[in-house]
């Protein structure tokens, strides 16, 4: 279960990713969580990594950020 190959590890290695790629990665995380491959916490961690790889500084300034 889980942790076999998080979406974010592959994505971090790629450069020049688009927002559509990020959305696809989030959708994949959600599908994996629904299938039972990820726990709820693992899914949230993977989604957070997807958000942070886009713009790590700006992510914490968003109104929906957990630290806001």
Buried (B, 14 or more C-beta within 10 A) or exposed (E): EBEEEBBBEEBBEEEEBEEEBBEBBBEBBBEBBEEEBBEEEBBBBBBBBBBBBEEEEEBEEEEEEEEE
